[in-house]
Amino acid sequence: MTIPQLRRALGFRDLVLLYIVTSFSLRWIATAAAAGPSALVIWVIAAVGLFVPLVFTVLELSSRYPEEGGIYVWSKRAFGPFAAFLTGWTYWSSNLPYFPGLLYYAAANALFIGGPSWQVLSSNSLYFIAVSATGLMVAVILNVVGLNVGKWLNNVGAIAVWIPTFLLIAFGVGSWARYGSATPITTAALWPSTSLKDVIFWSTIAFAFGGVECGSTMGEEIVDARRTVPRAILTAGVFITVLYMTATLSVLLAMPKDQVSGLQGVMQAIQTMAQRAGAAWLVPVLAALVTINALGAVGGWFAATARLPFVAGIDRFLPRAFGVLHPRWRTPYVALLVQAMIAGVFVLLGQAGTSVRGAYDALVSMGIIAYFIPFLFMFAAMIRLQREPADAGVIRVPGGTPVAIALAALGMMVTAVSIVLACVPADEEPNKALAVVKVVGSSIVLVGIGAGVYAAGRRGVRPNEEG
């Protein structure tokens, strides 16, 4: 596979901020805090069981094979073009329903900028569609112009999350020092529950730790990728893990867990804490920063996932236009624009009528499953590629091949369990059997469509063009 000449626009700082904006989200803190003190233990389990294997797998594989495409390239190297295409296909398609979720999150939190008078829009479909479409358009335009421009949306989004997070922690500690813990944190409360609601939450926590693999899809656009990616992953990984657990604890110290939920969970918590501390004037500012952070995450994921149809287009498994660069800006503009159009459809589905909304919810669950399927390929590739000799510049997992295989196997096991848990319907679902059939069946159909697209593309590839 010959990659057209791309601009190397991402340095160490840009990559660290990209990982932060795609992997760390305040909305997962609200979700975790709503589950109670046991979320703190689940964060630790998820960090050890998935995040650590993920970090070291990406660290070594991106060091071994720093080319454009990331997980697509690794799967191709280990298992051939079909596995590579399915890896890229499921990873790309999983993000299509994820974009509206981020955009709705941004729109919901933006309402706190205007205070109570703006909250009347919280049930206004046109408002959510308009804000989501605008945010999507900004992300597309900046990324088509180039990563050297588009990266600033990611960077600003990552920086924007620091102030709300640190204030959230400060408010929580201050509230605890003054009033005591709002949520009783006992040994019994820390023990994870096996109730259906909490078991489903486990897969959400695992999903929250994903993201550090996305930067490697842009390997040819990173300055000294073999050296930069591992350093950025380790730096961002420590930051992400510590902040998730610390911020969750802070919310629990300041608020009863039953008062934290929904799209606006974090802003509701910030508003309550700020008013109690006599700093209500901070709420609009923090709401703006949370909104910018969400838009930055859209830009980061949008850039990363568009590189997968781009490399598939170069391999001729998608129409050749997907692998073409813009003549002026040297960006995969066709892949970006097609992705934007499909994401726009999902934005409309998210605010459609009840029956369509039910279909959209099923697609979101399918998206979580589709997101984890590439992880299975990636961890399996980590194990298989241990038999290939490593160059002098490769950064190996500490302990060498035995530890690398053990970590990858652990990551595969946790990923498989997360996929199963994502199939479990929520308590309020009236027809649980039908919900499982829809989610599982849709996932199978998605993989089947990918296999069909691959087969159609393969017929148009000459033997000497594969590889």
C-alpha positions in Angstrom: 0.0 0.0 0.0 1.5 3.3 -1.1 0.2 6.3 0.9 0.1 9.6 -1.0 2.2 12.4 0.5 0.5 13.8 3.6 1.4 16.7 5.8 3.0 15.8 9.1 1.1 18.3 11.2 0.8 16.6 14.6 3.6 17.0 17.1 3.9 15.6 20.7 1.7 18.3 22.3 -1.0 17.9 19.6 -1.1 14.2 20.1 -1.3 14.4 23.9 -4.2 16.8 23.5 -5.9 14.6 20.9 -5.7 11.6 23.2 -7.1 13.6 26.1 -10.0 15.1 24.1 -11.0 11.7 22.6 -10.4 9.5 25.7 -11.4 11.8 28.6 -15.0 13.0 28.8 -16.8 14.7 31.7 -20.1 12.9 30.7 -18.6 9.6 31.8 -17.9 11.1 35.2 -21.6 11.9 35.5 -22.5 8.3 34.4 -20.0 6.9 36.9 -21.1 9.1 39.8 -24.7 8.1 39.2 -23.7 4.5 39.8 -22.4 5.3 43.3 -19.1 4.7 45.1 -18.7 1.2 43.5 -17.8 3.2 40.3 -14.4 4.0 41.9 -13.6 0.3 42.1 -14.9 -0.3 38.6 -12.7 2.5 37.3 -9.7 0.7 38.8 -10.7 -2.7 37.3 -11.3 -1.2 33.9 -8.0 0.6 34.0 -6.1 -2.6 34.9 -8.1 -4.9 32.7 -8.5 -2.8 29.5 -6.8 0.5 29.6 -3.3 -0.8 30.6 -3.4 -3.6 27.9 -4.7 -1.0 25.4 -2.0 1.5 26.2 0.9 -1.0 25.9 -0.6 -2.7 22.8 -0.9 0.6 21.0 2.5 1.7 22.3 4.3 -1.3 20.8 2.3 -1.7 17.6 2.5 2.0 16.7 6.2 1.8 17.3 6.5 -1.3 15.2 4.3 -0.2 12.4 3.8 3.6 12.4 2.1 3.9 9.0 -1.2 5.6 8.2 -4.2 3.5 9.2 -3.2 2.3 12.7 -5.4 -0.6 13.7 -6.2 -1.3 10.0 -2.4 -1.7 9.3 -1.8 -3.9 12.3 -4.7 -6.3 11.5 -3.6 -6.4 7.9 0.0 -7.3 9.0 -1.2 -10.0 11.3 -4.2 -11.6 9.5 -4.4 -10.2 6.0 -6.6 -7.7 4.1 -10.0 -9.2 5.0 -9.4 -8.8 8.8 -7.9 -5.3 8.1 -11.0 -4.2 6.3 -13.4 -5.6 8.9 -11.3 -3.9 11.6 -11.5 -0.6 9.8 -15.1 -1.0 8.8 -16.4 -1.7 12.3 -14.3 1.0 13.9 -15.4 3.6 11.4 -19.1 2.6 11.5 -19.2 2.5 15.3 -18.4 6.2 15.4 -21.3 7.3 13.2 -23.9 7.1 15.9 -21.3 8.3 18.4 -21.0 11.7 16.7 -24.7 12.7 17.4 -24.2 11.6 21.0 -21.3 14.0 21.4 -23.1 16.8 19.6 -26.3 16.4 21.7 -24.1 16.5 24.8 -22.5 19.8 23.6 -26.0 21.2 22.8 -27.4 20.2 26.2 -24.6 21.7 28.2 -24.6 24.9 26.1 -28.0 25.7 27.6 -26.4 26.4 31.0 -24.6 29.4 29.3 -27.9 31.3 29.2 -29.2 30.2 32.6 -32.8 29.0 33.4 -34.3 31.0 30.5 -32.4 28.8 28.0 -33.5 25.5 29.6 -36.8 25.7 27.8 -34.9 24.5 24.7 -33.9 21.3 26.5 -36.8 19.5 24.8 -36.7 21.4 21.5 -35.7 19.1 18.6 -34.9 21.9 16.2 -32.4 23.4 18.7 -30.5 20.1 19.0 -30.5 19.5 15.3 -29.3 23.1 14.6 -26.5 23.0 17.1 -25.4 19.5 16.1 -25.4 20.4 12.4 -23.3 23.5 13.1 -20.8 21.7 15.2 -20.5 18.9 12.6 -20.0 21.5 9.8 -17.2 23.3 11.8 -15.4 20.0 12.4 -15.7 19.0 8.7 -14.5 22.3 7.3 -11.5 22.6 9.6 -10.4 19.0 8.9 -10.8 19.4 5.1 -8.6 22.5 5.2 -6.0 20.4 7.0 -4.8 18.8 10.3 -2.6 21.8 10.8 -5.8 23.8 11.1 -8.2 21.1 12.3 -5.9 20.1 15.2 -6.6 23.4 16.9 -10.3 22.4 17.5 -8.9 19.2 19.2 -6.3 21.2 21.2 -8.7 23.9 22.4 -11.3 21.2 23.3 -8.7 19.3 25.4 -7.5 22.4 27.1 -11.1 23.5 27.8 -11.8 20.4 29.9 -9.0 21.2 32.4 -10.7 24.1 34.1 -14.1 22.5 34.7 -12.5 19.3 35.8 -10.1 20.9 38.3 -12.9 23.1 39.6 -15.2 20.1 39.9 -12.5 18.4 42.0 -11.9 21.6 44.1 -15.7 22.1 44.7 -16.0 18.4 45.7 -13.1 18.6 48.2 -14.4 21.9 49.6 -17.9 20.6 50.0 -16.6 17.5 51.8 -14.4 19.6 54.1 -17.3 21.8 55.0 -20.3 19.5 55.0 -18.9 16.0 54.9 -19.6 13.4 52.2 -23.0 13.8 50.5 -22.7 10.1 49.4 -21.8 7.6 52.1 -18.6 5.9 51.0 -18.4 2.7 52.9 -16.7 -0.7 52.3 -20.1 -2.1 51.4 -20.9 0.8 49.0 -17.5 0.3 47.2 -18.3 -3.3 46.4 -19.5 -3.5 42.8 -23.1 -4.7 42.5 -24.1 -7.5 40.2 -27.5 -6.0 39.5 -28.5 -5.8 35.8 -28.3 -2.0 35.8 -24.8 -1.9 37.3 -23.5 -4.8 35.1 -24.5 -2.8 32.0 -22.7 0.2 33.4 -19.4 -1.9 33.4 -19.3 -1.9 29.7 -19.8 1.9 29.6 -16.8 2.4 31.9 -14.7 0.2 29.5 -16.0 2.2 26.6 -14.9 5.4 28.4 -11.3 4.3 28.4 -11.2 3.9 24.6 -9.5 6.5 22.4 -5.7 6.2 22.8 -5.7 4.0 19.7 -7.2 6.6 17.4 -4.1 8.8 16.9 -2.3 5.9 15.2 -4.7 6.1 12.3 -2.9 9.3 11.3 0.6 7.8 11.5 1.8 9.5 8.3 0.6 12.9 9.6 2.5 12.7 12.9 6.0 14.1 13.2 8.4 11.2 14.0 5.4 8.9 14.7 7.5 6.0 16.0 8.9 8.2 18.8 6.0 10.6 19.3 3.0 8.2 19.6 4.4 6.1 22.6 5.4 9.2 24.6 2.1 10.9 24.0 0.1 7.7 25.0 2.0 7.3 28.3 1.6 11.0 29.1 -2.1 11.2 28.3 -2.8 7.7 29.9 -1.7 8.8 33.3 -3.6 12.1 33.1 -6.8 10.3 32.0 -6.8 7.6 34.6 -6.1 9.9 37.5 -8.7 12.5 36.5 -11.5 10.0 35.9 -11.2 8.5 39.4 -10.5 11.8 41.2 -13.4 13.7 39.5 -15.9 10.9 40.1 -14.9 10.8 43.8 -15.3 14.6 44.0 -18.9 14.5 42.6 -19.8 11.8 45.1 -18.4 13.8 47.9 -20.5 16.9 46.9 -23.7 15.3 45.8 -25.9 12.3 46.5 -25.5 9.9 43.6 -29.3 10.0 42.9 -29.0 13.6 41.9 -26.5 13.0 39.1 -27.7 11.7 35.8 -28.6 12.5 32.2 -26.9 14.5 29.4 -26.5 17.5 31.7 -25.3 15.5 34.7 -21.9 17.1 35.1 -23.2 20.7 34.5 -26.0 20.0 37.0 -23.3 18.9 39.5 -21.1 21.9 38.7 -24.0 24.3 39.1 -25.0 22.9 42.5 -21.4 23.0 43.8 -20.8 26.5 42.4 -24.0 27.9 44.0 -23.1 26.3 47.3 -19.6 27.8 47.2 -21.1 31.2 46.3 -19.6 31.2 42.8 -22.7 30.8 40.6 -21.2 33.4 38.2 -18.8 30.6 37.1 -21.5 28.4 35.7 -22.0 30.0 32.2 -18.2 30.1 31.8 -17.8 26.4 32.7 -20.8 25.5 30.5 -19.0 27.2 27.5 -15.8 25.2 28.3 -17.7 21.9 28.6 -19.4 22.6 25.2 -16.1 23.5 23.6 -14.6 20.2 24.9 -17.4 18.2 23.4 -16.9 19.9 20.0 -13.2 19.3 20.3 -13.9 15.6 20.8 -16.1 15.6 17.6 -13.2 17.1 15.7 -10.7 14.6 17.0 -12.8 11.5 16.4 -13.8 12.9 13.0 -10.3 13.3 11.8 -9.1 9.9 13.2 -11.9 7.7 11.8 -11.9 9.3 8.3 -8.4 7.9 7.8 -9.8 4.4 7.7 -11.9 4.7 4.5 -9.0 6.7 3.2 -6.5 3.8 3.5 -9.3 1.3 2.3 -9.7 3.5 -0.8 -5.9 3.3 -1.4 -6.2 -0.5 -1.1 -9.1 -0.3 -3.6 -11.6 -2.0 -1.3 -13.6 1.2 -1.4 -13.9 3.4 -4.5 -10.6 5.0 -5.5 -11.9 8.4 -4.7 -11.7 7.7 -1.0 -7.9 7.4 -1.3 -7.5 10.8 -3.1 -6.1 13.8 -1.4 -7.3 17.4 -1.9 -5.0 19.0 -4.5 -4.4 22.1 -2.3 -4.8 21.0 1.3 -3.5 17.4 1.0 -6.3 15.9 3.1 -8.6 12.9 2.4 -11.5 15.2 1.7 -13.7 12.6 0.0 -13.6 10.3 3.1 -14.2 13.3 5.3 -17.2 14.6 3.3 -18.9 11.2 3.0 -18.4 10.6 6.7 -20.0 14.0 7.4 -23.0 13.3 5.3 -23.7 9.9 7.0 -23.1 11.4 10.4 -25.7 14.1 9.5 -28.3 11.4 8.9 -27.6 10.0 12.3 -28.1 13.5 13.8 -31.6 13.7 12.3 -32.4 10.1 13.5 -31.5 11.1 17.0 -34.3 13.7 17.1 -36.8 11.7 15.1 -40.2 10.2 16.2 -40.5 7.5 18.8 -40.3 4.5 16.6 -37.2 5.9 14.8 -35.7 7.0 18.1 -36.0 3.4 19.3 -34.1 2.3 16.2 -31.5 5.0 16.9 -31.0 3.7 20.5 -30.5 0.2 19.1 -27.9 1.6 16.7 -26.1 3.3 19.6 -25.8 -0.1 21.4 -24.7 -1.6 18.1 -22.1 1.1 17.9 -20.6 0.1 21.2 -20.3 -3.5 20.1 -18.8 -2.4 16.7 -16.3 -0.2 18.5 -15.0 -3.2 20.6 -14.8 -5.6 17.6 -11.6 -3.9 16.3 -10.1 -4.3 19.8 -10.4 -8.0 19.5 -8.4 -7.9 16.2 -5.9 -5.4 17.7 -5.2 -7.5 20.8 -5.0 -10.7 18.6 -2.6 -8.9 16.3 -0.4 -8.0 19.2 -0.1 -11.7 20.1 0.5 -12.8 16.6 3.0 -10.2 15.7 5.3 -11.0 18.6 6.8 -13.6 16.3 8.1 -10.8 14.0 11.5 -9.4 14.9 11.5 -5.9 16.3 13.7 -3.2 14.9 16.1 -1.3 17.1 13.8 1.7 17.4 10.7 -0.3 18.5 9.5 0.3 22.0 8.6 -3.1 23.5 6.3 -3.9 26.4 8.4 -4.2 29.6 9.0 -7.9 30.2 9.1 -8.7 26.5 7.0 -11.2 24.6 5.5 -13.1 27.6 4.2 -9.9 29.2 3.0 -8.6 25.9 1.0 -11.7 25.2 -0.4 -11.8 28.7 -1.5 -8.2 28.5 -3.1 -8.7 25.1 -4.9 -11.8 26.3 -6.3 -9.9 29.3 -7.4 -7.1 27.0 -9.2 -9.5 24.7 -11.0 -11.1 27.6 -12.2 -7.8 29.0 -13.2 -6.7 25.5 -15.2 -9.8 24.9 -17.0 -9.5 28.2 -17.8 -5.8 27.4 -19.3 -6.8 24.1 -21.6 -9.3 25.9 -22.6 -6.7 28.5 -23.4 -4.2 25.8 -26.0 -6.7 24.5 -27.9 -6.7 27.8 -31.0 -4.5 27.6 -31.7 -1.8 30.2 -34.2 -2.4 33.0 -36.8 -0.1 31.6 -36.8 -2.0 28.2 -40.3 -3.5 27.9 -39.3 -6.3 25.5 -35.8 -7.4 26.5 -35.7 -10.4 24.2 -36.5 -8.3 21.1 -34.0 -5.7 22.2 -31.2 -8.3 22.3 -32.2 -9.7 18.9 -32.2 -6.2 17.4 -28.8 -5.2 18.8 -27.1 -8.6 18.1 -28.8 -8.9 14.7 -27.9 -5.4 13.7 -24.3 -6.0 14.6 -24.2 -9.2 12.5 -25.8 -7.3 9.6 -23.2 -4.6 10.0 -20.3 -7.1 9.8 -22.1 -8.8 6.9 -22.4 -5.5 5.0 -18.7 -5.0 5.6 -17.9 -8.4 4.2 -20.0 -7.7 1.2 -18.3 -4.3 0.6 -14.9 -6.1 0.9 -15.9 -8.8 -1.6 -17.1 -6.2 -4.1 -14.0 -4.2 -3.7 -11.7 -7.2 -4.0 -13.2 -8.1 -7.4 -11.8 -4.7 -8.6 -8.3 -5.2 -7.2 -5.6 -6.7 -9.3 -3.4 -9.3 -7.6 -0.3 -7.0 -7.8 -2.2 -4.2 -6.1 -2.9 -6.2 -2.9 -0.5 -6.0 0.1 
